[in-house]
């Protein structure tokens, strides 16, 4: 007679049973060998086999794995936990973890960061877009944004602007230079330039010009005052000064004087006419 002791499955799941001598006279000589580790073998009783389900890193990147029971009979009980949020877990499979790469501000100042897929399995897919020029955009790294500070004409009229470094991190370094005097400059603001509007003689002959404020921000404030009549004064344009050449009686006795145009620019045009003969005249 024979009795195969393995027929009763004395080893259990995850083990291989072998009975070298299935004789009734030779009992308890069966062996149990762990399928996952054949070096573990017992005789006459079930072996203690362990299976660490975390060994194969089933959770993946950004997650930790814990197998609470490594016994062969207790499988599919490993737990995955997100590294960046320990409250997010899943048993017998990877947890759904998220990581917003923009949270660490990888783009920097003057750029907008967007992470279209904040999954830990999709890294380096964030985009950086320049605020001043949205056509400049990079993926996975900060963009190179330029800001030309001169574009807004910060120097104003009568000055030239130069921005030596248009990088976003280098601002407030633009230089204003006076057109009228290149030696006058200022960084990060308008230079103090001057312009004497009277230097161009806007009033003309017979008038006195005065420019009370010679800054380039105050133009057309010059005054023109008639030399012969200081009560006549205009601002920003030449005055209309009159000179009556007959006032000094240039013709003399027995003659009448006529000044057809008393404007300052029209002198020496007075006419003398003999009282006794109106046909006799002289200019």
C-alpha positions as CSV (number, residue, x, y, z in Angstrom):
1,X,0.0,0.0,0.0
2,X,1.1,3.6,-0.5
3,X,0.0,7.0,0.9
4,X,1.1,10.2,-0.8
5,X,1.0,12.6,2.1
6,X,1.1,15.6,-0.4
7,X,-2.4,14.7,-1.5
8,X,-3.9,16.4,1.5
9,X,-2.0,19.6,0.7
10,X,-0.2,19.9,4.0
11,X,2.1,22.7,2.8
12,X,-0.6,25.1,1.6
13,X,-0.5,27.9,-1.0
14,X,2.8,29.2,-2.3
15,X,4.7,26.0,-1.4
16,X,5.5,22.8,-3.3
17,X,5.0,19.5,-1.5
18,X,7.1,16.4,-2.2
19,X,6.7,13.0,-0.6
20,X,9.9,10.9,-1.4
21,X,8.6,7.8,0.2
22,X,4.8,7.4,-0.1
23,X,4.8,4.2,2.1
24,X,2.5,4.0,5.1
25,X,5.5,3.0,7.1
26,X,7.2,6.2,6.2
27,X,5.0,9.1,7.3
28,X,5.9,12.8,8.0
29,X,8.7,12.7,5.6
30,X,7.1,15.0,3.1
31,X,8.9,18.3,2.3
32,X,7.4,21.8,1.8
33,X,9.5,24.2,-0.3
34,X,8.6,27.9,-0.7
35,X,7.9,28.7,-4.4
36,X,9.4,32.2,-4.1
37,X,12.5,31.1,-2.2
38,X,13.4,27.5,-2.7
39,X,16.1,27.7,-0.1
40,X,13.3,27.7,2.5
41,X,12.3,24.1,3.0
42,X,10.8,22.1,5.9
43,X,10.1,18.4,6.4
44,X,6.8,17.1,7.8
45,X,5.3,20.5,8.2
46,X,4.4,23.6,6.2
47,X,7.2,26.1,5.7
48,X,7.0,29.8,6.7
49,X,7.2,31.6,3.4
50,X,7.3,35.4,3.1
51,X,6.5,37.5,0.1
52,X,7.3,41.2,0.4
53,X,5.1,42.8,-2.2
54,X,6.9,46.1,-2.0
55,X,10.1,44.5,-3.3
56,X,9.0,45.1,-6.9
57,X,8.3,48.8,-6.2
58,X,4.6,48.5,-7.2
59,X,3.8,52.1,-6.1
60,X,6.2,53.9,-8.4
61,X,8.0,57.3,-8.1
62,X,7.0,59.7,-5.4
63,X,5.3,57.1,-3.2
64,X,6.3,54.9,-0.3
65,X,5.2,51.2,0.0
66,X,4.4,49.2,3.1
67,X,3.4,45.5,3.2
68,X,1.8,44.9,6.6
69,X,1.8,41.2,6.2
70,X,4.4,39.4,4.2
71,X,2.9,36.0,4.6
72,X,2.2,34.2,1.4
73,X,-1.5,33.8,2.3
74,X,-1.8,37.5,2.7
75,X,-1.1,39.2,-0.6
76,X,-2.5,42.2,-2.4
77,X,-2.5,44.1,0.9
78,X,0.5,46.4,0.3
79,X,-0.2,50.1,0.8
80,X,1.0,53.0,-1.4
81,X,1.3,56.5,0.2
82,X,2.0,59.8,-1.6
83,X,5.3,61.3,-0.4
84,X,4.0,64.9,-0.7
85,X,0.6,64.1,1.0
86,X,0.5,61.2,3.5
87,X,-3.2,61.4,3.6
88,X,-3.4,60.0,0.1
89,X,-3.1,56.2,0.1
90,X,-4.2,53.2,-1.9
91,X,-4.1,49.4,-1.2
92,X,-2.9,47.0,-3.8
93,X,-1.9,49.6,-6.3
94,X,-0.3,53.1,-6.8
95,X,-2.1,56.0,-5.2
96,X,-3.2,59.0,-7.3
97,X,-0.6,61.6,-6.2
98,X,-0.3,65.1,-7.6
99,X,2.5,67.6,-7.6
100,X,2.0,71.2,-8.9
101,X,5.5,72.0,-10.1
102,X,4.6,75.7,-10.1
103,X,4.4,75.7,-6.3
104,X,8.1,76.1,-6.0
105,X,8.1,79.1,-8.4
106,X,10.5,77.6,-11.0
107,X,9.9,80.5,-13.5
108,X,10.7,83.4,-11.3
109,X,9.6,87.1,-11.4
110,X,8.0,88.5,-14.5
111,X,6.8,85.1,-15.7
112,X,3.6,83.0,-15.3
113,X,3.9,79.3,-14.5
114,X,1.3,76.7,-15.6
115,X,1.4,73.0,-14.9
116,X,-1.0,71.3,-17.2
117,X,-0.6,67.8,-15.6
118,X,0.3,68.0,-11.9
119,X,0.8,64.2,-11.7
120,X,4.0,62.8,-10.3
121,X,4.3,60.7,-13.4
122,X,4.4,63.8,-15.5
123,X,7.2,66.1,-14.4
124,X,9.1,68.9,-16.1
125,X,6.0,69.7,-18.2
126,X,5.3,73.1,-16.6
127,X,5.5,76.1,-18.8
128,X,6.9,79.6,-18.1
129,X,5.4,82.5,-20.1
130,X,6.8,86.0,-20.0
131,X,4.3,88.5,-18.7
132,X,5.5,91.3,-21.0
133,X,5.6,89.1,-24.1
134,X,3.3,86.1,-24.0
135,X,4.8,84.8,-27.2
136,X,8.0,83.8,-25.3
137,X,7.3,80.5,-23.5
138,X,9.4,77.6,-22.4
139,X,8.7,74.1,-21.1
140,X,10.4,72.7,-18.0
141,X,12.6,75.7,-17.4
142,X,12.4,79.4,-16.8
143,X,12.0,81.6,-19.9
144,X,14.4,84.4,-20.9
145,X,12.2,87.5,-20.7
146,X,13.2,90.9,-21.8
147,X,11.8,94.2,-20.6
148,X,12.9,97.3,-22.6
149,X,12.3,100.0,-20.0
150,X,12.7,102.7,-22.7
151,X,9.6,101.5,-24.5
152,X,7.4,103.6,-22.1
153,X,9.5,106.7,-22.9
154,X,10.4,107.3,-19.3
155,X,12.8,110.1,-20.1
156,X,10.4,112.4,-21.8
157,X,10.8,115.1,-24.4
158,X,14.2,116.3,-25.3
159,X,16.0,113.3,-24.0
160,X,17.2,110.0,-25.4
161,X,16.8,106.7,-23.5
162,X,19.1,103.7,-23.5
163,X,18.4,100.4,-21.6
164,X,21.8,98.6,-21.3
165,X,20.3,95.3,-20.0
166,X,16.7,94.4,-21.0
167,X,16.7,91.3,-18.8
168,X,13.7,91.2,-16.3
169,X,16.0,90.8,-13.4
170,X,17.9,94.0,-14.4
171,X,15.5,96.9,-14.2
172,X,15.7,100.5,-13.2
173,X,19.0,100.8,-15.0
174,X,17.9,102.8,-18.1
175,X,19.8,106.0,-18.8
176,X,18.3,109.3,-19.9
177,X,20.6,111.7,-21.8
178,X,19.8,115.3,-22.7
179,X,19.6,115.9,-26.4
180,X,20.9,119.5,-25.9
181,X,23.9,118.4,-23.7
182,X,25.1,114.8,-23.9
183,X,27.1,115.2,-20.7
184,X,23.9,115.5,-18.7
185,X,22.6,112.0,-17.9
186,X,20.5,110.3,-15.2
187,X,19.9,106.6,-14.4
188,X,16.3,105.4,-13.7
189,X,14.7,108.7,-14.3
190,X,14.6,111.8,-16.5
191,X,17.7,114.0,-16.5
192,X,17.5,117.6,-15.6
193,X,17.8,119.2,-19.0
194,X,17.5,122.9,-19.9
195,X,16.5,124.9,-23.0
196,X,16.5,128.7,-23.2
197,X,13.7,129.3,-25.7
198,X,14.9,132.8,-26.2
199,X,18.2,131.6,-27.8
200,X,16.2,131.1,-31.1
201,X,15.0,134.8,-31.0
202,X,11.3,133.9,-31.2
203,X,10.3,137.5,-30.5
204,X,12.2,139.3,-33.2
205,X,13.5,142.9,-33.4
206,X,12.2,145.5,-31.1
207,X,11.2,143.1,-28.5
208,X,12.8,141.6,-25.4
209,X,12.5,137.9,-24.8
210,X,12.6,136.2,-21.3
211,X,12.3,132.5,-20.5
212,X,11.5,132.2,-16.8
213,X,11.6,128.4,-16.7
214,X,14.2,126.8,-19.0
215,X,13.4,123.2,-18.3
216,X,12.3,121.0,-21.2
217,X,9.1,120.2,-19.4
218,X,8.1,123.9,-19.5
219,X,8.1,125.1,-23.1
220,X,6.2,127.9,-24.7
221,X,6.4,129.9,-21.5
222,X,8.8,132.6,-22.9
223,X,7.5,136.2,-23.0
224,X,8.0,138.9,-25.6
225,X,7.8,142.5,-24.4
226,X,7.8,145.5,-26.8
227,X,10.9,147.7,-26.2
228,X,9.0,150.9,-27.1
229,X,5.9,149.9,-25.0
230,X,6.6,147.5,-22.2
231,X,2.9,147.2,-21.4
232,X,2.6,145.1,-24.5
233,X,3.7,141.6,-23.7
234,X,2.8,138.1,-24.9
235,X,3.6,134.6,-23.8
236,X,4.7,131.8,-26.1
237,X,4.7,134.0,-29.3
238,X,6.0,137.3,-30.6
239,X,4.2,140.4,-29.5
240,X,2.7,142.9,-32.0
241,X,4.7,146.0,-31.4
242,X,3.9,149.3,-33.1
243,X,6.3,152.1,-33.8
244,X,4.8,155.4,-35.1
245,X,7.7,156.9,-36.9
246,X,5.8,160.2,-37.3
247,X,5.8,160.7,-33.5
248,X,9.2,162.2,-33.7
249,X,8.1,164.8,-36.3
250,X,10.7,163.6,-38.9
251,X,9.2,165.8,-41.7
252,X,9.5,169.2,-40.1
253,X,7.5,172.4,-40.4
254,X,5.2,172.8,-43.3
255,X,4.9,169.1,-44.0
256,X,2.5,166.4,-42.8
257,X,3.8,162.9,-41.9
258,X,2.1,159.6,-42.5
259,X,3.3,156.2,-41.3
260,X,1.4,153.5,-43.3
261,X,2.7,150.6,-41.4
262,X,3.6,151.1,-37.7
263,X,4.8,147.5,-37.1
264,X,8.4,147.2,-35.8
265,X,9.4,145.2,-38.8
266,X,8.3,147.9,-41.2
267,X,10.3,151.1,-40.5
268,X,11.6,153.9,-42.6
269,X,8.4,153.9,-44.6
270,X,6.9,157.1,-43.3
271,X,5.8,159.7,-46.0
272,X,6.3,163.4,-45.8
273,X,3.9,165.6,-47.8
274,X,4.3,169.4,-48.4
275,X,1.3,171.2,-47.0
276,X,1.5,173.7,-49.9
277,X,1.5,171.1,-52.6
278,X,0.2,167.6,-51.8
279,X,1.8,166.3,-54.9
280,X,5.3,166.8,-53.4
281,X,6.1,163.8,-51.2
282,X,9.0,161.9,-49.9
283,X,9.5,158.6,-48.2
